[in-house]
Amino acid sequence: MYEEAEQLKKALERRPVIDMASGVLMATWSCAAEEAWQVLVRVSQYANTKLYDVARAVVAATQHQPVPVHLQDHLAAAATAWRARRADGA
């Protein structure tokens, strides 16, 4: 029970950062919340990096901090894929 409570606490602490990162993507790319979420998940999966760490990097970039090298290509690929889907009307 204690472990479950700790996991819930950790999730509640990390959720605002993930939400902020989604907001950054929504504002930057003019995309919907679900699309921003999908981008974060895609980058997390392909970069083999926790979603929270991807979100922190996106938020940190708004403060002119460099995006970690291992995430740069994955974010660029996600942006390209998102733009292609948008151009196709999907």
Steps between C-alpha positions, in 0.01 A plus 500: 500500500785738583663441160173572321456824696855606411438429131181705509678786675777494240247500216317797651826692533605428142169560326526882500832484312347268241201732467732800458695319228175419323407866522835603355448269203141617457609864495805443283343271241136612528396143570231346715564359846472141378752567222745653747456199728567264209818688411629474857419129513659436161822677598505317832462163331745553216761665720451236770466784749238545769213725399570728795860551386386586148249745645765659721725549197219665301417733788868577563540598134259787564760632743770483232650182639628257238297191424708190578669367188330162522159671481570754226466263206193332647326833557586610147367172358182531704450855373553387141254211541243729662530755219464224238183367667363852520578566131319177409198617697521216751 
